[in-house]
């Protein structure tokens, strides 16, 4: 059963990248009223959702990014400041109203720069990765996200093509360095890479930031209207889910099952690969994730970075394989067609 979010104000609208489910409330669900900027919003959540997920739902309605939200609720204190806390652990009641304090972003560049940098990415053991993927609570969260999130196609899916899903920050672009021209922070050979792989792969961009930032940055880099390749779709942070790890607690990730569910006639685990600089983003589909070397300090490393050149060769070499999920992408640099 999908949890949903809706606004009680006729003048309010949800994010363009989400849809509202009208499913009835179940015993596992809780309907909350959130007050912000003189309006009241109805948010439907589940007990196994985290505070981070609640903030995502509020963001869908108000466009106030989760990192800008401060939630106030009677007799809870600062527990709502911890994004990893599950809502089932809090004494929430539908009869009480929650207040949100937060400001909509005016400057998208400041918005992006304010995101905390994740430096300490972690190794998750293979057994635990499988456990995360197979946990019923995480499968339920994926099903709810499939119901809630609408993927708008910029260009049609192409029959017979595989799917490449790309992160932005530190994968295609150094978002921490500064420059007068954003092109100075673009990873070397980006357009050559996208042009070459487009022959075999549909391309989607999935960022853990807002859709405004995704569209702005990809537009500035000349990715969205390039004559040599087309981007099939853009996904933002609202498409992500929070999952539970026995050793790491609550963490965000990018479940490819969302894409497979919406476009099952084109994409599946056998023909999809995702590039990301953070391993945690791939925990729901580890067999499809390739962890790319982060592109940082663009001014110093721009002339020597060859990652996309090498990955072009890899993607084209595996394009004819029937099942990409059987590959060990951790060893992609040593791949040859003979050992496929």
C-alpha positions, 0 to 999 in steps of 0.5 A: 500500500502506497503512502501519499502526500497532499496539500489542504491548500488549493494554492499549493502544488507538489513537485513536478517529479512526484505524483499523489496517491489516493490510496486509503490509510492502512493500519501501518500508515499515519496521516500528519498535518504540517503547518508552514507559511500560513498553510496546512499540508496533509502528509501520509507516512508509514511507521517504517519510514524515517524522519528523512523520508518524512522530510522528503514528503514535505519537500514534495509539497512545499519545495523546501529542501529537507536540509532546510527543514526544522520540524516542531512537534509537541513533547518530542523535543529534538528527536525530529532533528535526527533523520535516521529515527524511524517514525514508529519510534516517535509518539506521533498522533494524527490529532496533533499538528506539526510545524515546519520552519524552513525557506525555499531556496532562491539561489540554486548554486548556494543550495548545491554548495551547502550540501554536506560533503560525504567523505567517508563512504563505507564498505558493506559486506556482500552478505549484508548487501544482499540482506538490505536488498532482500529485507521486506521493509526495504521492498515495501519502501521501494513499492511505495516510491514506485507508486509516488514518483513519476519519471518524465521522459525527455526522450523516448526509450529505445527498444533493444538498448541497454540503460546507463544511469549516471550520478552528477556530483563527483561523477560528471562534475566537480560541484565543490570547486569554484570557477567563472565558467561551469565548463571548467568543472566538467569531467574531461571527455564527458561529451565524447563519452556520452556520444559514444555510449549513446549508440548502445545505451539509453542514458538517465541522470540521477542526482541526490539533489533537487530537480532544479539543480539537475536541470540547471547544471546539465543545461549549463554543461550542454548535456540536455540539448546536445545534437550527438546524444539524447538524455532519456530522463532526469531523476532527483533526490525525491526518487531515492529511498531510505533503507535499514542496514544492520551495521550502518543504520539508516541510509539513502540509496538509489533503487533501480527497481523504480526505473525497472517498474516504470519501464519494464518493457525496456529495462531490467537488471540484466541490461542496466548499469549505474555509475556513482561515486558513492557505494551506498547509493547502490545497496538496493542493486549492487550487481548493477552498480559501478563505483566511479573514481570521484572527480575532485579538485578539477583545476588540478586534475582536469588534464590527467583524468582519463576515467570516462575514456576508459569507461567508454571502452568498458561500456562498449565492450560489454554492450553485446552481453546478454546479462550485465548483472553477472559481471563484477563491476569492481574489476571493470578496469581489468575486463576483456571480452575473453573473460566475460 
